[in-house]
């Protein structure tokens, strides 16, 4: 996919001639979100070019120069950008070897490449790689069939890019940018998403503008900008007191799960392999012996740094700095929103706090553009507040999953899975009906407001809602259905794992339930339904590494999208006498194919497990008719240092197999293993997240 | 510029140097650090003292800077992440965070380095539970907590050795 859009070697690789030493410059459309993709890409280039990592840099990810790789999402970056870069650098190396052979009058096969230098046998006739790469034909196309280098860089430890600067406070996040003459900005938010600004007190505006700050209004979109940050915050508070909002009927109240059954849905069968189809729904499962329903609430990305963006208009040209995961789709949607040519908008990625999916980044970028338009030539740094991020980021949609199975002689012979929820596709991607601009928050509030995006079904294999709905296990028959229930009460979009989190939790909970009821060991029961040798190796590895089971141990297994990293998880926990869950230990075995960056891979799996644990134990978006109730870290708690288990991860390296994405592999089986551990400890089958003390007590009463 | 709130003169001792500034007396310390003094290592995460990204040392105590007015810090010795490496324990903590790769996105990292330095200066050999208690005011959304625990162990082993 990446190579189709950017087929040339020079799209991916350049050379910076520098008196202190030439460096390879790699280009990518994928951006760093804390997941260390640039560190992984440097390792790949290092393997193929034999250069030490400090002679490889990553070019800024900017529209016009970076390859268009869509969105940094879906754990696809190593597979897409990494594969493209591996092929591009290998192609460059081979072509450079031919040039070297020509220069030296030798057969290319007799040259060896070491530390970026070609040499003939005996070490004579040395010639540097990078100047040769600089001479390559610019039209040289990437050869996608070259095998990966046998050289492995992962033994040599490579500190993650930027880590030293982070620990010294020198790493500049987008929130830290500073340009000469830069102004700060804040948005004054409506009480909720359906409110409209009917009047703004002129005295409030005058009080703010008297201090040299500017009030920017476009319909119900209201903001303030000024030269210093704290006075801007004060001005935003002053303006907020001067607003009259029409709240309409308020936000729709009521249980989000009941409406997933009652509201109009787009229902589609999902084929074996995870692809939705047009057509009639399959008949209900006959002879089901077990069935359970699982419910996951709206949950947040909860980036630690609220979203931000830096915008400046020079005439009709807009330059934006953003932490969006998709600079090219964002450019199209912003250009469309403002009636600009694409070429009039330049977008550069700059790192921010981890986002874990589509948080407020894109919305903040567009809002910064709107504010800066009123201040031509002045760079404007817009920061969202904590409350903005909690109340206005697009949440992961609430989901409800019904799973059922027919068990015969201790084996599952037929399976049914139906998954329901709103869209995971809230990113501002261009689409029919101006779907890109519709998905930018501010367009709902401007003087000529746009209706919010109404979700359309994702028809891709293992797309949003039906990601991992298809069980990985070997069942004779299966019926799978997705029900997209659009226009939910809370704006929704992509959060790490998308539908896989709840779908895997449902599948692995029912697997656990059936194993228990039929008196089978949970790992042995799964092994009996698997024929993939790599899955079997993961589960056997997990089994062999576990000591005696404490009371509260749960097991789960999943392979992300049934195609990426295989991950088996065991969780040991204790239920306190106040019905709190204390996480004691997590054991994990994972197979991500050929390992690129071992420490980065471990960090992703470990961090994913803890984020999954946080969603499972603590997190739920709540609201009433007057607005969101979860507006900070007290009303929306997440996991903290007082409940961190010991985590041990065993990696299975597969040097001959492709490297596959790992960033979203561990949360789903971790959530399921936690639920299964609660069942082991208490006999309670938890069927609604989060697993709070209240939820445990409620489950005990229902039991 | 027109009428803003009345400014007062404040003298703040930051990383060993006195800075005299004119400030709205309500301004939380973090805005003085970041906006006036361009010390941007401390991060604004919430403004509500709920996440710990903005931690500094004030007379050696780990203190959140996002909500308390700068005026309250007059007369105290403030150490920010920019000055933490000048303290032997701080430098050991920074090295330990690198050795343990104890960060993913890094947004919580400056606050955690300050907090761990404050912890180890007060208690050079904390138990895991003591570390957990000291760091519970700090959020990490990427899940680097196990590596931070490891970094504390490494720093504790090196800081006094």
Boltz contact constraints between the chains, C-beta under 6 A:
constraints:
  - contact:
      token1: [A, 34]
      token2: [B, 104]
      max_distance: 6.0
  - contact:
      token1: [A, 34]
      token2: [B, 105]
      max_distance: 6.0
  - contact:
      token1: [A, 34]
      token2: [B, 142]
      max_distance: 6.0
  - contact:
      token1: [A, 160]
      token2: [B, 101]
      max_distance: 6.0
  - contact:
      token1: [A, 163]
      token2: [B, 98]
      max_distance: 6.0
  - contact:
      token1: [A, 163]
      token2: [B, 103]
      max_distance: 6.0
  - contact:
      token1: [A, 164]
      token2: [B, 98]
      max_distance: 6.0
  - contact:
      token1: [A, 166]
      token2: [B, 103]
      max_distance: 6.0
  - contact:
      token1: [A, 166]
      token2: [B, 106]
      max_distance: 6.0
  - contact:
      token1: [A, 166]
      token2: [B, 109]
      max_distance: 6.0
  - contact:
      token1: [A, 167]
      token2: [B, 94]
      max_distance: 6.0
  - contact:
      token1: [A, 167]
      token2: [B, 97]
      max_distance: 6.0
  - contact:
      token1: [A, 167]
      token2: [B, 98]
      max_distance: 6.0
  - contact:
      token1: [A, 167]
      token2: [B, 109]
      max_distance: 6.0
  - contact:
      token1: [A, 167]
      token2: [B, 113]
      max_distance: 6.0
  - contact:
      token1: [A, 169]
      token2: [B, 41]
      max_distance: 6.0
  - contact:
      token1: [A, 169]
      token2: [B, 81]
      max_distance: 6.0
  - contact:
      token1: [A, 169]
      token2: [B, 82]
      max_distance: 6.0
  - contact:
      token1: [A, 169]
      token2: [B, 110]
      max_distance: 6.0
  - contact:
      token1: [A, 171]
      token2: [B, 106]
      max_distance: 6.0
  - contact:
      token1: [A, 176]
      token2: [B, 40]
      max_distance: 6.0
  - contact:
      token1: [A, 210]
      token2: [B, 2]
      max_distance: 6.0
  - contact:
      token1: [A, 210]
      token2: [B, 3]
      max_distance: 6.0
  - contact:
      token1: [A, 211]
      token2: [B, 2]
      max_distance: 6.0
  - contact:
      token1: [A, 211]
      token2: [B, 4]
      max_distance: 6.0
  - contact:
      token1: [A, 212]
      token2: [B, 1]
      max_distance: 6.0
  - contact:
      token1: [A, 212]
      token2: [B, 2]
      max_distance: 6.0
  - contact:
      token1: [A, 228]
      token2: [B, 35]
      max_distance: 6.0
  - contact:
      token1: [A, 229]
      token2: [B, 31]
      max_distance: 6.0
  - contact:
      token1: [A, 229]
      token2: [B, 35]
      max_distance: 6.0
  - contact:
      token1: [A, 230]
      token2: [B, 27]
      max_distance: 6.0
  - contact:
      token1: [A, 230]
      token2: [B, 31]
      max_distance: 6.0
  - contact:
      token1: [A, 302]
      token2: [B, 141]
      max_distance: 6.0
  - contact:
      token1: [A, 304]
      token2: [B, 45]
      max_distance: 6.0
  - contact:
      token1: [A, 304]
      token2: [B, 107]
      max_distance: 6.0
  - contact:
      token1: [A, 304]
      token2: [B, 108]
      max_distance: 6.0
  - contact:
      token1: [A, 304]
      token2: [B, 139]
      max_distance: 6.0
  - contact:
      token1: [A, 304]
      token2: [B, 141]
      max_distance: 6.0
  - contact:
      token1: [A, 305]
      token2: [B, 107]
      max_distance: 6.0
  - contact:
      token1: [A, 353]
      token2: [B, 105]
      max_distance: 6.0
  - contact:
      token1: [A, 353]
      token2: [B, 107]
      max_distance: 6.0
  - contact:
      token1: [A, 354]
      token2: [B, 105]
      max_distance: 6.0
  - contact:
      token1: [A, 354]
      token2: [B, 141]
      max_distance: 6.0
  - contact:
      token1: [A, 354]
      token2: [B, 142]
      max_distance: 6.0
  - contact:
      token1: [A, 386]
      token2: [B, 46]
      max_distance: 6.0
  - contact:
      token1: [A, 599]
      token2: [B, 101]
      max_distance: 6.0
  - contact:
      token1: [A, 603]
      token2: [B, 104]
      max_distance: 6.0
  - contact:
      token1: [A, 606]
      token2: [B, 146]
      max_distance: 6.0
  - contact:
      token1: [A, 607]
      token2: [B, 104]
      max_distance: 6.0
  - contact:
      token1: [A, 607]
      token2: [B, 142]
      max_distance: 6.0
  - contact:
      token1: [A, 607]
      token2: [B, 143]
      max_distance: 6.0
  - contact:
      token1: [A, 610]
      token2: [B, 143]
      max_distance: 6.0
  - contact:
      token1: [A, 611]
      token2: [B, 143]
      max_distance: 6.0
  - contact:
      token1: [A, 632]
      token2: [B, 48]
      max_distance: 6.0
  - contact:
      token1: [A, 633]
      token2: [B, 50]
      max_distance: 6.0
  - contact:
      token1: [A, 633]
      token2: [B, 51]
      max_distance: 6.0
  - contact:
      token1: [A, 640]
      token2: [B, 136]
      max_distance: 6.0
  - contact:
      token1: [A, 641]
      token2: [B, 132]
      max_distance: 6.0
  - contact:
      token1: [A, 641]
      token2: [B, 135]
      max_distance: 6.0
  - contact:
      token1: [A, 641]
      token2: [B, 136]
      max_distance: 6.0
  - contact:
      token1: [A, 641]
      token2: [B, 145]
      max_distance: 6.0
  - contact:
      token1: [A, 642]
      token2: [B, 132]
      max_distance: 6.0
  - contact:
      token1: [A, 642]
      token2: [B, 136]
      max_distance: 6.0
  - contact:
      token1: [A, 644]
      token2: [B, 145]
      max_distance: 6.0
  - contact:
      token1: [A, 647]
      token2: [B, 146]
      max_distance: 6.0
